[in-house]
Amino acid sequence: MTRLNAKPFLAAAAILVWTAADPAWADPTSVRAAFGNTVVSTYPDGRTGLLWMKSDGTYTAVGRRRTPSSGTWSVKGDKVCLKQKKPRVAPISYCTKFPNGGVGASWAGRAVTGEKINIKLVRGVVAP
């Protein structure tokens, strides 16, 4: 009699349960919706930061003080993580959930500084 290894099936079942439990955050690869569009972060003082993600795993950004930066992005679990490379290499990654909603989706988050921000995916490349 052949014994079946249940571990792969249990892992798949856990993924399905997690996906069904919260479909709005189920697909971290939804970042594809950001390609060719702009991620706008609005701070409590009303200023905005702009982020443009590329399919090659890189990004460029302009902070709320209009300081340009760039780096790489990756998907970790249900979050998108940014690692700044320029103007200075950041010692940490900034991670946030990224919804499946596509263009027009908005969600609450926290800036690297800890401030509450509103994040929205806006159609097209918004100029700083």
N, C-alpha and C positions, 0 to 999 in steps of 0.2 A: 504494500500500500504506500503510495506517495504522500508525503506530508507537505502541505501547502504553507509557505511562509506568509503569515498574516500581516507583517509589518508594513509592506507597501500598501496594502489595502486599507489599513488603519490610517496611514498618513493621508491617502487620497480622501477617505471619509472625513477626516478632520478638516481638510481644505474645503470640501464641499459644505460642511456645516458652517465653517467660518464665512464662506462666501454667501451662503443663504442668510446668515444672521445679519449681515450688514452689506447689502449689495452696493450702496453708494461708495464704499471704499474697497470693493472686492478686487479690482484689477489695477495694481500699481503701475502696469504698463500703459495706463491711460495717459501718461505724459505725452504720448504721441499727439494728442490734441493740442499740445503747446507748440509743436513745431510750426513755424510760420506765424505764430500768434504771440501775444505779450502777456506775461504774468505781472499784474499790478498789485503791489502791496501798499495799502494806505495806513499811515500811522495816525496816532491820536491827534497830532497837531495838524493833520490834513495833508501833509506832504506825502509824496508817493515815490516808491522805488519801482524800477522797471527791470524785468528779466526776460531774456530771450534764450530759449533752449533749442539746441540743435540735435538732430538724430545721431550725430557721431559721438554723443556723450559730453559735449562741451556746452558752455553757456557764456553769454556776455550780459552785463547788467549795468545799470546806473542807479546808484543809491539815492536816498531822499535828499542828500546834500549835493547831488549830481556828480558824485565821484564815480568814475567808471571802474569796473572790475570784471574779471573773467575767471573761469575755472572749469571744473568738470562736475557732472551730475551722475548719480547712480540711484538705483532702486534698491532699498533695503526693507524687506518685509512689505508693509503697507505704506511706506514713506518714500519720498524722493529726498535725496541728500545732496547738498551742494558743498563742494570743496573748492575754496578760493585759491587761485594760483597767482593772480596779478591784481593789484600792484604788489601785494605781499602774500606769501604763502600763509594761509591760516592754519593754525595747529589743530583745529577741530572742523568737523563737518556740521552744517546746519541742516536739520531734517524736518520735514513737515509732511502731513498727509496730502495726497493729491487726488481729488475726486474724479469719478467717472463721468461727471456731467458734461464735459466738453466745454466749448466756447460759451461764455455766459455764466459758468459755474462760479460760485463764490463760497468762501469758507473762512472761519476764524482761525487765527494762528498766533504765534508769538515770534517776534523778531529775535535776532541773535542777542539783542540787548535785554530781552525779556518782556518788552512792551507788547501789549495786545495789538494785533494788526488785523485788517481785513484783507484777504487775498482774493483776487478775481482773475479769471482767464478771459482776456479781451481779444476779439477778432483783429487780426492784422498786426503789423509791426508799428507800434505806437512810438512816435519820435519823442525823445526827452525834452 
